């Protein structure tokens, strides 16, 4: 499973998939692919696709998976299963180019719905374990909710955006679970210091 860098690695993997799949000759334009924060919408790209992660939600349809076994043989605390919700926004000066990019982007993601380990580890090597995958799918988002996201971004002009999700991203703990006679308990470490001269 992934370590704490999994969210970063997953969003970069989607962008890298699009970047490596596109051919400039198909669009007669150079396209740019970037992960955005809300501030980036103030200075958008000219032609291309941005990924904006707007929601991270626990995956609640299954029980919390047990933790992995650490290098010392002890079981680690439970994994944290997450679903990432993001918008892929298409940027272009001309409607025809914008629509072409949107169709190509959706077809590319449909053809590569399971991101492999190599791609997931491209931005942050060692984040995901061997043979791990992450599923990418079109998400259901009501038009009203989509507009609320854009309103929160405080942008004056709406751009064509398609909601997607990535599931299930399980983040491993690095903290062990200690067994006792009455079940598993967590070890709590506390650092105590003395302030001199007080």
BAMI-122168 format. One record per residue (C-alpha): residue in one letter; z, y, x. Coordinates in steps of 0.05 Angstrom, whole numbers, plus 5000, padded with zeros to 4 digits. Last residue first. Layout:
! residues N
AZYX
...
END
This chain:
! residues 198
X566955945242
X565755945317
X562755255319
X559554955258
X561054215254
X555653735231
X555153185180
X548752795170
X548852335110
X545451675103
X545351325037
X543950585034
X541250374967
X544249814927
X541549144908
X545548664866
X552748464853
X554348084917
X550748594959
X543448664982
X541049275019
X534549604999
X530749905057
X527750605061
X520550705084
X517950715013
X510850524996
X506250954954
X502150594902
X495750954882
X493250624818
X488650954798
X484351554812
X482452004754
X476552434736
X475353054694
X468353364698
X467554114709
X461754584695
X464055274717
X467955764675
X467756494695
X473656974697
X478356544739
X485856554728
X486855834750
X491555744691
X485855934644
X481555404676
X486854874664
X487755114593
X480255054582
X480454324602
X486254214554
X482254514496
X476154114515
X480253474510
X480853074574
X478952344578
X478052134650
X471851894687
X473851344735
X475651234808
X479250594828
X482950554894
X482149974942
X486449614992
X483449075037
X487849255096
X493449755085
X492550485068
X494951085109
X492950785176
X487851325193
X488651975154
X481952285135
X477751645140
X483251175115
X480951165043
X473751065066
X475450465109
X480050185056
X474750155002
X473850634943
X472550244880
X468150634831
X462450684880
X456350634834
X460051034780
X461951554832
X454651634854
X452151674782
X457152214766
X455252624827
X447752544816
X448352774744
X452753374762
X448353564821
X442253564776
X445853984724
X447854514775
X440954524806
X437654634739
X442855164720
X441355574783
X446555884830
X450355234839
X457454984837
X459654334803
X467154244792
X470353564800
X477053614765
X482953174784
X488052704755
X491652244804
X495151634776
X501451404813
X505350774828
X511650904870
X513450264907
X520550014901
X525350034960
X523949645023
X525348905032
X528248705099
X524148305149
X524948785207
X517749035200
X519049205128
X517548765068
X514149165013
X517749444953
X517449124885
X512649414834
X515349854779
X513449514715
X506549644686
X503450144639
X507250734667
X503050974725
X506951594746
X503052244739
X499852714788
X496153304757
X491453864777
X487853584838
X481754034846
X475553724877
X469754184893
X462354024889
X456154354917
X452355004920
X455255694933
X462555514947
X468155874911
X472156474935
X477256604879
X477055854862
X480055714930
X486855984908
X487955404859
X487354904915
X480554594929
X478153964964
X471154094990
X463953864987
X458254325007
X450954234988
X444954465029
X439054564983
X432354254970
X436253794922
X433753094940
X431753325010
X439053475027
X441152755017
X447952624987
X451951984999
X456152205059
X458652835026
X459952494959
X464051934991
X467552445036
X469852844976
X472652224942
X475952005007
X479052695017
X482552634950
X485151944966
X487552115037
X491552715013
X494852304958
X496151715005
X499552115060
X506451865038
X504551145056
X499450735020
X500050005000
END
